[in-house]
Amino acid sequence: MSERHAGTEPGTISAVFPSLKAARSARERLSRAGFARNSIDIDRDDDAFVVSIATRDENRARAERILDAHPVASDLREAGSRAVEALQGNRPLALGLAALAGFALYGLTNRR
């Protein structure tokens, strides 16, 4: 997980991560959320890595929430939203999956 500390400049949010992989994951989550990749920096601080992002005040709370979020939960949430978007964009697939689930449920409940 991350440990947050105040940024060195106004409008800068920073979080400390224990590994480069975790810091890169945080940078990726921020960029997927719409933050500009060139506004996100990763710096080494002894054995830790500091992710800093320059952002406007109205986006500060969202950036803090993303930096504090658990990466697995964030990835699951994003995968779920992509699946919902795919189903909403493809009505026949959604109807087919609903029918298949109905047949499976009917078959399981009518076993003797």
LUMMI-912039 format. One record per residue (C-alpha): x, y, z; residue number from 1. Coordinates in steps of 0.25 Angstrom, whole numbers. Layout:
! LUMMI-912039
<roza x="X" y="Y" z="Z" k="NUM"/>
...
***
This chain:
! LUMMI-912039
<roza x="0" y="0" z="0" k="1"/>
<roza x="4" y="14" z="-1" k="2"/>
<roza x="8" y="25" z="10" k="3"/>
<roza x="4" y="39" z="6" k="4"/>
<roza x="12" y="51" z="9" k="5"/>
<roza x="10" y="65" z="5" k="6"/>
<roza x="15" y="69" z="-9" k="7"/>
<roza x="27" y="79" z="-10" k="8"/>
<roza x="19" y="89" z="-19" k="9"/>
<roza x="5" y="94" z="-18" k="10"/>
<roza x="-4" y="85" z="-26" k="11"/>
<roza x="5" y="73" z="-25" k="12"/>
<roza x="0" y="60" z="-18" k="13"/>
<roza x="10" y="50" z="-14" k="14"/>
<roza x="10" y="35" z="-9" k="15"/>
<roza x="21" y="26" z="-5" k="16"/>
<roza x="21" y="12" z="-10" k="17"/>
<roza x="30" y="0" z="-6" k="18"/>
<roza x="34" y="-5" z="-20" k="19"/>
<roza x="35" y="0" z="-34" k="20"/>
<roza x="24" y="-9" z="-39" k="21"/>
<roza x="14" y="-3" z="-29" k="22"/>
<roza x="18" y="11" z="-33" k="23"/>
<roza x="17" y="8" z="-48" k="24"/>
<roza x="3" y="1" z="-44" k="25"/>
<roza x="-1" y="14" z="-37" k="26"/>
<roza x="4" y="23" z="-49" k="27"/>
<roza x="-4" y="13" z="-59" k="28"/>
<roza x="-17" y="15" z="-50" k="29"/>
<roza x="-16" y="30" z="-51" k="30"/>
<roza x="-14" y="30" z="-66" k="31"/>
<roza x="-26" y="21" z="-68" k="32"/>
<roza x="-34" y="31" z="-59" k="33"/>
<roza x="-31" y="42" z="-69" k="34"/>
<roza x="-19" y="49" z="-63" k="35"/>
<roza x="-8" y="53" z="-73" k="36"/>
<roza x="4" y="43" z="-73" k="37"/>
<roza x="14" y="54" z="-73" k="38"/>
<roza x="8" y="60" z="-60" k="39"/>
<roza x="12" y="47" z="-53" k="40"/>
<roza x="26" y="46" z="-48" k="41"/>
<roza x="33" y="34" z="-41" k="42"/>
<roza x="45" y="37" z="-32" k="43"/>
<roza x="53" y="28" z="-24" k="44"/>
<roza x="55" y="31" z="-9" k="45"/>
<roza x="65" y="21" z="-3" k="46"/>
<roza x="57" y="8" z="-3" k="47"/>
<roza x="44" y="14" z="-7" k="48"/>
<roza x="38" y="20" z="-19" k="49"/>
<roza x="30" y="33" z="-19" k="50"/>
<roza x="19" y="36" z="-29" k="51"/>
<roza x="16" y="50" z="-30" k="52"/>
<roza x="5" y="57" z="-39" k="53"/>
<roza x="2" y="71" z="-42" k="54"/>
<roza x="-13" y="74" z="-42" k="55"/>
<roza x="-23" y="85" z="-41" k="56"/>
<roza x="-30" y="86" z="-28" k="57"/>
<roza x="-43" y="81" z="-33" k="58"/>
<roza x="-36" y="68" z="-37" k="59"/>
<roza x="-29" y="66" z="-24" k="60"/>
<roza x="-38" y="58" z="-16" k="61"/>
<roza x="-40" y="48" z="-28" k="62"/>
<roza x="-25" y="47" z="-30" k="63"/>
<roza x="-23" y="44" z="-15" k="64"/>
<roza x="-34" y="34" z="-15" k="65"/>
<roza x="-27" y="27" z="-27" k="66"/>
<roza x="-13" y="27" z="-20" k="67"/>
<roza x="-19" y="21" z="-7" k="68"/>
<roza x="-28" y="11" z="-14" k="69"/>
<roza x="-24" y="-4" z="-14" k="70"/>
<roza x="-19" y="-8" z="-27" k="71"/>
<roza x="-26" y="-21" z="-28" k="72"/>
<roza x="-40" y="-15" z="-24" k="73"/>
<roza x="-37" y="-4" z="-34" k="74"/>
<roza x="-34" y="-14" z="-45" k="75"/>
<roza x="-46" y="-22" z="-42" k="76"/>
<roza x="-55" y="-9" z="-42" k="77"/>
<roza x="-50" y="-5" z="-56" k="78"/>
<roza x="-51" y="-19" z="-62" k="79"/>
<roza x="-66" y="-20" z="-57" k="80"/>
<roza x="-69" y="-6" z="-63" k="81"/>
<roza x="-62" y="-11" z="-76" k="82"/>
<roza x="-71" y="-23" z="-76" k="83"/>
<roza x="-84" y="-15" z="-74" k="84"/>
<roza x="-80" y="-6" z="-85" k="85"/>
<roza x="-78" y="-17" z="-94" k="86"/>
<roza x="-91" y="-24" z="-91" k="87"/>
<roza x="-98" y="-10" z="-92" k="88"/>
<roza x="-92" y="-8" z="-106" k="89"/>
<roza x="-96" y="-22" z="-111" k="90"/>
<roza x="-111" y="-25" z="-108" k="91"/>
<roza x="-111" y="-39" z="-115" k="92"/>
<roza x="-100" y="-44" z="-106" k="93"/>
<roza x="-106" y="-39" z="-94" k="94"/>
<roza x="-120" y="-45" z="-97" k="95"/>
<roza x="-113" y="-58" z="-101" k="96"/>
<roza x="-105" y="-59" z="-88" k="97"/>
<roza x="-118" y="-56" z="-80" k="98"/>
<roza x="-125" y="-67" z="-87" k="99"/>
<roza x="-114" y="-77" z="-85" k="100"/>
<roza x="-113" y="-73" z="-70" k="101"/>
<roza x="-129" y="-75" z="-69" k="102"/>
<roza x="-127" y="-89" z="-76" k="103"/>
<roza x="-116" y="-93" z="-66" k="104"/>
<roza x="-124" y="-88" z="-54" k="105"/>
<roza x="-137" y="-96" z="-59" k="106"/>
<roza x="-129" y="-108" z="-61" k="107"/>
<roza x="-122" y="-108" z="-48" k="108"/>
<roza x="-135" y="-105" z="-40" k="109"/>
<roza x="-143" y="-116" z="-47" k="110"/>
<roza x="-134" y="-128" z="-45" k="111"/>
<roza x="-140" y="-139" z="-37" k="112"/>
***
